Amino acid sequence: MPAPDRNDLTAADRPSLIGPLDTIQVDVFNVPDLSREVQVDASGRISMPLAGTVDARGKTAEELARAIEAALRGRFVRNPEVTVNIKNSVSQVVTVDGQVAEPGLYPVTNQMTLMRVIASAKGLSEYGRQDDVVILRTVNNRRMAALYNLGAIRRGVYEDPAIYANDVVVVGDSPQRRMFRDLVSLSPLLAAPLIALVR
């Protein structure tokens, strides 16, 4: 299944994007008084001493660091060097539902895959069906769904797919799974996942 583009809230190279209420660590090299942990406000902005208010929403950590450097450069800091790390993201999450031990919302890191997100949800429930895993994703404003088989991924038949912010993972029977019923009867899910546009 194709990756969402930046307009779908994730860049192609998969950096995490900062959003409202995320917690970030800002470090200013050689100026410890300016280094601090900051929570992004509901409008997507942060306030920093000397830098003032900086828009963080939709930026990568690297982009925000450059923006803070630009704001500091004009205000008493010569050649500032800033690093930003996302400590806790509430805006970049994946929804896991269905036959898993702990359904819910889980934070997305830049290394998140289907197997890892299932593990985050404490694995499949006792009767969870590993051959019935659907990922729902919006790509270029089109809703897509793909059916995966965890057993086939474990055996190396195909790669563990990447998971992005705003994906929905459904394990087991569901309306999304049922739309694949006819396709699966014609083509067992062995060689590749099945992908379809959701109308």
Secondary structure as UniProt FT lines:
FT   HELIX           6..8
FT   TURN            12..13
FT   TURN            20..21
FT   STRAND          23..28
FT   TURN            29..30
FT   HELIX           32..34
FT   STRAND          36..39
FT   TURN            42..43
FT   STRAND          45..48
FT   TURN            49..51
FT   STRAND          52..55
FT   TURN            57..58
FT   HELIX           61..73
FT   TURN            74..76
FT   STRAND          82..88
FT   STRAND          93..98
FT   STRAND          104..107
FT   TURN            110..111
FT   HELIX           114..120
FT   TURN            121..122
FT   TURN            126..127
FT   TURN            130..131
FT   STRAND          133..139
FT   TURN            140..141
FT   STRAND          142..148
FT   HELIX           150..154
FT   TURN            155..156
FT   TURN            165..166
FT   STRAND          168..171
FT   HELIX           175..178
FT   TURN            179..180
FT   HELIX           181..186
FT   TURN            189..190
FT   STRAND          194..197
//
